[in-house]
């Protein structure tokens, strides 16, 4: 038996299968790439506020925390849209628990360090507008969402409100 008798039909069969597969791939619609692809992000943050360079008798108490939330808008700087700036707006609240109290007097607000046996809790709270600014690099595009990213930057805050609360054994001030 001639080996060409077996090879020729196998070759023809493979050619037909590959031709049919190529025609099938040609009929698959091509999804256009989104030319306006952005990496806008919401952010939420939780932190612990640790004070440094405190006066000698000052002591931080309880859990002094911070909470932040906001939105960062992506501004691409190149055609591939993988390098850019992130500019945002957010809100933050910071709470500090300590043995420092603020008392309002006719001459203004007076701050004093108290013995911890004199009160139950003393809290200073601030509310701020946050303005994050980031330099962004990533390997993503409009089709691929598994990627590496490196975002670095800074955040400016404007404290627009603050209050102090002193809780004595029986009442609040």
Secondary structure, 3 states (H helix, E strand, C coil): CCCHHHHHHHHHHHHHHHHHHHHHHHCCCCCCCCCCCCCCEEEEEEEECCCCCCCCCCCECCCCEEEEEEEEEEEECCCCCCEEEEEEEEEEEEEEEECEEEEEECCEEEEEECCHHHCCEEEEEEEEEEEEEEEEEECCCCCCCCCCEEEEEEEEEEEEEEEEEEECCCCEC
